């Protein structure tokens, strides 16, 4: 198997080291692991592509490249430049430092990479490590992902639903904020919503008197209801959520059509 790995935390992020180990285990001794990742952190860029600007690409070593661009740029660069003659069988993105569950998913460059892979017809899986009291003080806070990552990816490859429709399925995995030994199992769940947590803005004045605005976040340890990702993670489960890029509210189509006649 030929696997492409990328992330949104940047080429030097520790989570990418974890993902490299996972990818090699999944690919097997005869497989290939290619890395094409952002040169700098790209957290929060979502499915952004550098449409108006070129992206500089540099080769670091064999099968390892960095791009001054977004995670989606990295996937496009891989498919149409770096790996154009030997395209990947699978795209893995992560392992993100922090959860990409609930509404965080909508902002995530980690998710943006596998969304682009799906739009390009390549299977994609995003992996993120929830941080919390159960793992943040471990020698390796990515331990749950490292220990359980390959088995989770293999389970999806062997038994997951992979579609060939226009908006193909991709998967979002979040590993719980516990030591690896305390992780319970996998749960297939929906994307939740944190009702009491929103992004905001906070002003500050720099030493030279200029005014700046900083993005602020909220608490991540708020459950999101039964059958959803954050609640599963806080209960010690690996959450697995199937996703599509189609943003249509299909449940509203018939009613809206009737209203507007």
C-alpha positions as CSV (number, residue, x, y, z in Angstrom):
1,X,0.0,0.0,0.0
2,X,1.2,3.5,-0.8
3,X,0.2,6.0,1.9
4,X,0.4,9.8,1.8
5,X,0.6,11.5,5.2
6,X,0.1,15.2,6.0
7,X,-1.2,17.4,8.8
8,X,-2.0,21.0,9.8
9,X,0.4,21.3,12.7
10,X,3.4,21.5,10.4
11,X,6.3,19.4,9.2
12,X,8.0,19.4,12.6
13,X,5.0,18.6,14.7
14,X,5.3,15.6,17.1
15,X,1.9,14.3,15.9
16,X,3.3,13.8,12.4
17,X,6.0,11.5,13.9
18,X,3.2,9.5,15.5
19,X,1.4,9.3,12.2
20,X,4.5,8.2,10.4
21,X,4.7,5.2,12.7
22,X,1.1,4.4,12.3
23,X,1.3,4.7,8.5
24,X,4.4,2.4,8.3
25,X,2.5,-0.2,10.3
26,X,-0.5,0.0,8.1
27,X,1.5,0.1,4.8
28,X,3.5,-3.0,5.8
29,X,7.1,-3.9,5.0
30,X,6.5,-3.7,1.2
31,X,4.5,-0.5,1.3
32,X,5.5,3.1,0.9
33,X,4.9,6.1,3.2
34,X,5.2,9.6,1.6
35,X,5.1,12.8,3.6
36,X,3.9,16.1,2.2
37,X,3.2,18.5,5.0
38,X,3.0,22.3,5.6
39,X,6.2,24.1,6.3
40,X,4.5,26.0,9.1
41,X,1.5,25.5,11.3
42,X,-1.8,25.7,9.5
43,X,-4.3,25.1,12.3
44,X,-7.7,26.5,11.7
45,X,-7.4,26.9,7.9
46,X,-10.1,24.3,7.2
47,X,-10.4,23.3,3.5
48,X,-8.5,26.4,2.4
49,X,-6.5,26.2,-0.8
50,X,-3.9,28.8,-1.9
51,X,-5.8,29.7,-5.0
52,X,-4.4,33.2,-5.5
53,X,-0.8,32.4,-4.5
54,X,1.8,29.8,-5.6
55,X,3.2,27.4,-2.9
56,X,6.9,26.8,-2.6
57,X,7.8,23.2,-2.2
58,X,11.0,21.7,-0.9
59,X,12.2,18.1,-0.7
60,X,13.7,17.3,2.8
61,X,14.6,13.7,2.2
62,X,13.5,10.7,0.2
63,X,9.6,10.7,0.0
64,X,9.4,13.7,2.4
65,X,8.4,17.2,1.3
66,X,7.2,20.4,2.8
67,X,5.1,23.1,1.3
68,X,4.4,26.7,2.2
69,X,0.7,26.1,2.0
70,X,-2.4,24.5,3.5
71,X,-3.1,20.8,4.2
72,X,-5.4,20.8,1.2
73,X,-2.5,22.3,-0.9
74,X,-0.4,19.4,0.3
75,X,-2.8,16.8,-1.0
76,X,-3.1,18.6,-4.4
77,X,0.7,18.9,-4.6
78,X,1.0,15.2,-3.9
79,X,-1.5,14.1,-6.5
80,X,-0.4,16.4,-9.3
81,X,3.3,16.8,-8.7
82,X,5.1,14.8,-6.1
83,X,3.2,11.5,-6.6
84,X,1.7,12.1,-10.0
85,X,3.2,8.9,-11.4
86,X,2.4,6.8,-8.4
87,X,-0.7,8.2,-6.6
88,X,-1.5,7.2,-3.1
89,X,-3.9,4.5,-2.1
90,X,-4.8,6.3,1.1
91,X,-4.3,9.7,2.7
92,X,-3.9,10.0,6.4
93,X,-3.9,13.4,8.1
94,X,-2.7,14.2,11.6
95,X,-2.2,13.2,14.3
96,X,-3.6,16.5,15.3
97,X,-2.5,18.0,18.6
98,X,-6.0,18.4,20.2
99,X,-9.4,17.1,19.2
100,X,-11.1,17.7,15.9
101,X,-14.5,16.8,17.3
102,X,-17.8,18.6,17.4
103,X,-17.7,22.1,15.8
104,X,-13.9,22.1,15.8
105,X,-14.2,19.9,12.8
106,X,-15.5,22.8,10.7
107,X,-12.3,24.8,11.2
108,X,-9.8,21.9,11.0
109,X,-7.0,21.8,8.4
110,X,-6.6,18.1,9.4
111,X,-10.1,17.5,8.1
112,X,-9.5,19.8,5.1
113,X,-6.8,17.5,3.9
114,X,-8.9,14.3,3.8
115,X,-11.9,16.2,2.5
116,X,-9.7,17.2,-0.5
117,X,-8.5,13.6,-0.9
118,X,-12.1,12.4,-1.0
119,X,-13.0,15.1,-3.6
120,X,-10.0,13.8,-5.7
121,X,-11.3,10.2,-5.4
122,X,-8.7,9.0,-2.8
123,X,-9.7,7.4,0.5
124,X,-8.9,9.7,3.4
125,X,-8.8,9.4,7.2
126,X,-8.2,12.2,9.7
127,X,-6.7,11.3,13.1
128,X,-6.6,13.7,16.1
129,X,-5.5,13.2,19.7
130,X,-7.8,14.7,22.4
131,X,-5.8,16.4,25.2
132,X,-7.0,16.2,28.8
133,X,-6.1,15.3,32.3
134,X,-5.7,11.6,31.4
135,X,-2.9,12.1,28.9
136,X,-1.4,15.6,28.9
137,X,1.1,14.7,31.5
138,X,2.2,11.4,30.0
139,X,5.8,11.2,28.6
140,X,4.0,11.0,25.2
141,X,0.5,12.5,25.2
142,X,0.0,11.0,21.7
143,X,0.3,7.5,23.3
144,X,-3.4,6.6,22.7
145,X,-3.1,7.4,19.0
146,X,0.3,5.6,18.7
147,X,-0.9,2.4,20.4
148,X,-4.4,2.2,18.8
149,X,-4.0,4.1,15.6
150,X,-2.9,1.4,13.2
151,X,-5.7,-1.0,14.3
152,X,-8.3,1.7,14.0
153,X,-7.2,2.6,10.5
154,X,-7.0,-1.1,9.5
155,X,-10.6,-1.6,10.8
156,X,-11.8,1.1,8.6
157,X,-9.9,-0.1,5.6
158,X,-11.2,-3.7,6.1
159,X,-14.7,-3.1,7.2
160,X,-15.5,0.6,6.6
161,X,-17.9,2.0,4.0
162,X,-16.1,3.6,1.1
163,X,-18.3,5.1,-1.6
164,X,-17.6,6.0,-5.2
165,X,-20.3,8.8,-5.5
166,X,-19.5,12.4,-6.2
167,X,-19.1,13.4,-2.5
168,X,-17.2,10.4,-1.2
169,X,-17.1,9.3,2.4
170,X,-14.1,10.2,4.4
171,X,-13.5,9.5,8.1
172,X,-12.7,11.5,11.2
173,X,-11.1,9.7,14.1
174,X,-10.5,11.2,17.6
175,X,-8.5,9.4,20.3
176,X,-9.7,9.9,23.9
177,X,-7.7,11.9,26.5
178,X,-6.6,8.9,28.5
179,X,-3.5,6.6,28.7
180,X,-3.5,4.0,26.0
181,X,-4.3,1.2,28.5
182,X,-7.5,3.0,29.6
183,X,-8.9,3.4,26.1
184,X,-12.1,1.2,25.9
185,X,-13.0,0.6,22.3
186,X,-14.2,2.3,19.1
187,X,-17.6,4.0,18.8
188,X,-19.2,5.1,15.5
189,X,-20.8,8.4,16.4
190,X,-22.1,11.6,14.8
191,X,-20.4,15.0,15.0
192,X,-21.5,16.8,18.1
193,X,-21.9,20.5,19.0
194,X,-20.5,22.3,22.1
195,X,-23.4,24.5,23.2
196,X,-21.3,26.5,25.7
197,X,-18.1,26.8,23.7
198,X,-17.5,29.3,20.8
199,X,-14.6,31.0,19.2
200,X,-14.3,34.7,19.9
201,X,-12.0,37.7,19.8
202,X,-10.0,39.4,22.4
203,X,-8.1,42.7,22.0
204,X,-4.6,43.5,23.2
205,X,-2.1,46.3,22.9
206,X,1.4,45.5,21.7
207,X,4.5,47.2,23.3
208,X,4.6,49.6,20.3
209,X,1.0,50.7,20.9
210,X,-0.6,48.8,18.1
211,X,-4.0,47.1,18.7
212,X,-4.3,43.4,17.9
213,X,-7.1,40.9,18.0
214,X,-6.6,37.4,19.1
215,X,-8.9,34.4,18.5
216,X,-10.1,32.9,21.8
217,X,-11.5,29.4,22.3
218,X,-13.4,27.7,25.0
219,X,-13.4,24.6,27.2
220,X,-13.0,21.4,25.4
221,X,-14.3,19.1,28.1
222,X,-18.0,19.7,27.6
223,X,-20.0,16.6,26.5
224,X,-22.0,16.9,23.4
225,X,-24.8,14.4,24.0
226,X,-25.3,10.7,23.6
227,X,-24.1,9.2,20.3
228,X,-21.7,12.1,19.5
229,X,-17.9,12.4,19.2
230,X,-16.9,14.5,22.3
231,X,-19.1,12.5,24.7
232,X,-17.6,9.2,23.4
233,X,-14.0,10.6,23.8
234,X,-14.6,11.8,27.3
235,X,-16.0,8.4,28.2
236,X,-12.8,6.8,27.0
237,X,-13.8,5.7,23.5
238,X,-12.2,6.2,20.1
239,X,-14.7,8.1,18.1
240,X,-15.2,7.3,14.4
241,X,-17.4,9.6,12.3
242,X,-18.1,9.1,8.6
243,X,-18.3,12.4,6.8
244,X,-19.1,14.0,3.4
245,X,-18.2,17.4,1.9
246,X,-21.8,17.8,0.7
247,X,-23.2,20.7,2.8
248,X,-26.8,20.5,1.6
249,X,-29.4,20.3,4.3
250,X,-31.2,17.4,2.6
251,X,-33.9,17.1,5.3
252,X,-35.0,20.7,4.4
253,X,-35.3,20.3,0.6
254,X,-38.9,19.1,0.2
255,X,-40.3,21.5,2.9
256,X,-38.5,24.5,1.5
257,X,-39.6,23.7,-2.0
258,X,-43.2,23.6,-0.9
259,X,-42.9,26.9,1.0
260,X,-41.4,28.7,-2.0
261,X,-43.9,27.5,-4.6
